Amino acid sequence: MRILPVPFDHPDAVKLNDEVQLEYQVRYDDEGDLTPLEPAHFAPPRGLYLIAYEDDGTPVATGGWRAQERNDEGYADGDAELKRMYVVPAARGRGLARRILALLEEDARAAGRVRMVLETGTEQPEAIALYTSSGYVPAERKFGLYREYEQSRCFAKPLRRGAVPSPVGVTAEA
């Protein structure tokens, strides 16, 4: 297994993004995630996009982070937002999402980001279980494109060692 950084518009990233969009459509009976994403969002040092490959070169998992600052969608200065965490069905249960998540957190921390945030939904219980078991807690205030949807769930995790979420949703040193 190899986990490599790739551009968000790499053919393997596009292929897996199409697969996760189909899964969102089935789970939510809608058009999939319409959050605007651009390849530049994931370009270091303000982001990173990873793909896990089998030894034979088959892409089986993805995930990325992109920098966010305080804006009208509810993000805070210093946020790193997780996007497109996905493992193909045949590769699930092998810890790939957890490995990618740890690498993304490490990279965002090294880039100076103070909080990792993500938006998921009630129809993704496996994702919610991964994040909560990895130290993510429900965000005090929802953020992102789907923040006003009932099915939306937002989570956050401080990236600085010893940091704790403050009441207004930014991080403060403990």
C-alpha positions in Angstrom: 0.0 0.0 0.0 1.3 3.4 -1.0 -0.3 6.8 0.0 0.8 9.6 -2.3 0.0 13.3 -2.7 -1.7 14.0 -6.0 -3.4 17.1 -7.5 -7.2 17.1 -7.0 -7.6 17.0 -10.8 -5.4 13.9 -11.2 -7.3 11.2 -13.2 -7.3 8.8 -10.2 -8.7 11.6 -8.0 -11.4 12.4 -10.5 -12.3 8.7 -10.8 -12.6 8.3 -7.0 -14.4 11.6 -6.6 -17.0 10.4 -9.2 -17.4 7.2 -7.2 -18.0 9.0 -3.9 -20.5 11.3 -5.5 -22.5 8.3 -6.7 -22.4 7.0 -3.2 -23.7 10.4 -1.8 -26.5 10.4 -4.4 -27.6 6.9 -3.3 -27.3 7.6 0.5 -29.0 11.0 0.4 -31.3 10.6 -2.7 -30.0 13.8 -4.2 -27.3 15.3 -6.5 -24.3 14.5 -4.3 -22.1 17.1 -2.7 -22.3 20.4 -4.5 -19.6 22.1 -2.4 -17.4 24.0 -4.9 -13.9 22.5 -5.0 -10.9 23.6 -7.1 -7.6 21.8 -7.6 -5.9 25.0 -6.1 -7.7 24.4 -2.8 -5.6 21.3 -2.2 -2.2 22.7 -3.3 0.5 22.9 -0.6 1.0 24.7 1.7 -2.7 25.5 1.9 -3.9 22.0 1.4 -3.1 18.4 0.5 -4.8 15.7 -1.4 -3.9 12.0 -0.9 -4.6 8.8 -2.7 -3.9 5.3 -1.3 -2.9 2.8 -4.0 -2.7 -1.0 -3.9 0.6 -2.5 -4.8 -0.7 -3.1 -8.3 -1.4 0.6 -8.7 -5.2 0.5 -8.2 -6.4 3.7 -6.4 -8.6 2.7 -3.4 -8.9 5.6 -1.0 -8.7 9.4 -1.0 -8.8 12.4 1.3 -7.8 16.0 1.4 -7.7 19.1 3.5 -8.0 22.7 2.4 -7.3 25.9 4.4 -10.3 28.0 5.5 -10.4 31.3 7.2 -13.3 33.1 8.9 -16.1 33.5 6.4 -19.8 33.6 5.9 -20.1 29.8 5.8 -19.1 29.7 9.5 -15.4 28.7 9.3 -12.8 30.2 11.7 -9.3 31.6 11.0 -6.8 28.7 10.9 -9.3 26.0 10.0 -8.3 23.0 7.9 -11.3 21.4 6.3 -11.4 17.7 5.5 -12.9 16.9 2.1 -13.5 13.8 0.0 -12.5 11.1 2.5 -13.5 8.0 0.7 -12.5 4.3 0.6 -13.8 2.0 -2.2 -16.1 -0.7 -0.9 -13.7 -3.5 -1.6 -11.0 -1.9 0.5 -13.1 -0.9 3.6 -12.3 -2.3 7.0 -8.5 -2.1 6.5 -7.8 1.1 8.3 -7.1 3.2 5.2 -9.4 6.1 6.1 -7.7 6.3 9.6 -4.2 6.3 8.0 -5.2 9.0 5.5 -6.8 11.0 8.3 -3.7 10.9 10.5 -1.5 12.0 7.6 -3.8 14.9 6.7 -3.9 16.1 10.3 -0.2 15.9 10.5 0.2 17.9 7.3 -2.3 20.5 8.3 -0.7 20.9 11.7 2.7 21.4 10.1 1.2 24.0 7.8 0.1 26.0 10.9 -3.6 25.2 10.8 -5.1 25.2 14.3 -8.3 23.2 13.9 -9.4 20.4 11.6 -13.1 20.6 10.7 -15.4 18.5 8.6 -19.0 18.3 7.5 -20.7 14.9 7.0 -24.2 13.7 7.3 -26.6 11.3 9.1 -26.5 8.8 6.3 -22.8 8.3 6.8 -22.6 6.5 10.2 -19.3 4.9 9.3 -17.7 8.3 8.8 -19.2 9.7 12.0 -17.8 6.7 13.9 -14.3 7.2 12.4 -14.2 10.8 13.3 -15.6 10.5 16.8 -13.2 7.6 17.6 -10.3 9.9 16.2 -11.0 12.7 18.7 -13.5 14.8 16.7 -16.4 16.4 18.6 -19.6 18.0 17.3 -18.9 21.6 16.4 -20.6 24.1 18.5 -21.8 25.9 15.3 -22.3 24.2 12.0 -20.3 25.4 8.9 -20.1 24.7 5.2 -22.5 24.6 2.3 -24.9 22.3 4.1 -24.8 23.9 7.6 -28.5 24.6 7.5 -29.6 21.1 6.5 -31.0 18.9 9.3 -29.0 15.9 8.1 -25.7 17.8 8.2 -23.3 17.0 11.1 -20.2 19.2 11.7 -17.2 18.0 13.7 -13.9 19.7 14.8 -10.6 18.7 16.4 -7.9 21.0 17.7 -4.6 20.4 15.8 -2.3 22.1 18.4 -1.2 19.9 21.2 -2.9 21.0 24.4 -5.5 23.0 22.6 -9.2 22.9 23.4 -12.2 24.2 21.4 -13.3 27.6 22.8 -17.0 28.4 23.2 -17.1 30.4 19.9 -15.6 27.5 17.9 -12.0 28.6 17.6 -9.1 27.0 19.3 -7.5 28.3 22.5 -4.4 26.9 24.3 -5.3 24.8 27.4 
